[in-house]
Amino acid sequence: MANTASSRKSARTSEIRRQRNASMTSTMRTAIKNVKKAVATGDKGAAAAALTASMSKIDRTAAKGVIHRNSAARHKSRLAQAVKSLDK
């Protein structure tokens, strides 16, 4: 356990950040899964709606620094490509 006051505070702050990051990551992953489920069922309308919602969550997660912006762009690109493939 931390000994000094500053290191105890740092440990508390780190735990709060860890929980917030885990929550945001979980929310983002759920949104991604929702898009993948909609694409698997072949419902273009539901997939497009889920894509819009998931892009917002992915952007928010990247803006907070939980994931890298390139990782966010990659997720969004792959999801958009999957939804677009329903047109064919």
Secondary structure, 3 states (H helix, E strand, C coil): CCCCHHHHHHHHHHHHHHHHHHHHHHHHHHHHHHHHHHHHHCCHHHHHHHHHHHHHHHHHHHHCCCCCHHHHHHHHHHHHHHHHHHHC
